[in-house]
Amino acid sequence: MTASAAYELAQVNIARLKYPLDSPQLWDFVDALDPVNAVADAADGFVWRLQDESGDATDIPVLGDDWLIINMSVWRDKDALTAFMYQGRHRELLARRREWFERVSEAMAVLWWVPAGHRPTVAEAEERLLHLRAHGPTDYAFTLRMSFPPQEVQPAVGG
């Protein structure tokens, strides 16, 4: 098995809501969740995404802040993730993100390699994001702009 086939790309992004999820200001965003998730689920290179019983992750707590929502998924590689992010309905929503989410100066998204078949936990994602904030991009926690190839990576603390 090659290094790249032995690993998959985990990504997490969090966002701070401007309004409560059930507010009229977020109706377009909430209405788009199921269709965008369906596109992701069918996308080439998609492996897995975090979800609760409702089919999304909007009720899953992250970083102890009720105003934050989380999106976490695993992809075959960076190209597959990028192709999904910047095409179609997801791209349309990305263009409107400032309507729904606060602008935050600290990193709100992080990528890292996981062994093929591993499904990251929220605690693992939080730890990777906090590592990125503290140390900048490294092979342990990186960004789309500054990524690293898959290699023998260290597991998350406690993971």
C-alpha positions, -999 to +999 in steps of 0.1 A: +000+000+000+014+034-009+017+062+016-011+081-001-034+051-002-027+044+035-040+078+044-071+099+039-075+136+044-096+148+074-109+183+074-128+203+099-142+238+097-162+256+123-182+288+120-196+313+145-232+319+138-245+355+135-280+344+144-297+314+161-300+284+137-338+287+137-339+324+129-352+337+095-318+351+087-304+315+085-333+299+066-314+298+033-283+282+050-304+256+069-325+248+038-293+242+018-277+218+044-294+186+032-289+192-006-252+202-001-246+172+022-262+149-005-238+164-031-208+158-008-219+123+000-220+115-038-188+134-046-158+116-061-133+110-033-157+116-005-152+091+024-172+101+055-188+131+073-197+138+109-235+138+114-260+132+142-294+116+139-308+145+119-282+140+091-261+170+098-238+182+126-254+215+136-263+201+171-228+187+178-210+209+203-175+222+195-150+241+216-176+246+243-193+275+224-230+272+216-226+297+187-201+275+169-212+249+144-189+222+130-184+205+097-160+176+096-154+151+068-128+127+054-117+127+017-095+106-005-071+135-010-068+173-013-079+173-049-112+156-041-119+180-013-110+210-033-131+199-063-162+196-040-156+229-021-153+252-051-180+238-074-217+239-076-240+245-047-213+244-021-195+272-039-227+293-040-231+289-002-194+297+004-199+330-014-227+339+010-209+328+043-205+364+056-244+367+056-246+339+082-213+337+100-191+361+120-158+370+106-132+355+130-095+363+129-082+330+142-081+298+121-115+281+118-104+252+095-077+226+096-067+195+076-047+165+087-040+130+074-056+100+091-050+063+085-074+050+059-106+039+077-101+061+107-130+084+116-119+114+136-137+126+167-147+161+176-120+161+203-094+152+178-105+179+154-105+205+183-070+195+192-057+198+156-074+232+152-059+245+184-025+231+173-028+250+140-037+282+159-007+278+182+020+267+158+008+275+122+007+249+095+028+218+101+025+182+089+003+176+120-023+203+113-023+223+081-044+243+056-054+241+020-029+269+012-001+252+030-005+215+029+018+186+035+019+151+018+007+121+037+033+103+057+038+085+089+018+110+110+015+110+147-020+102+162-039+130+180-032+133+217-056+109+234-064+093+200 
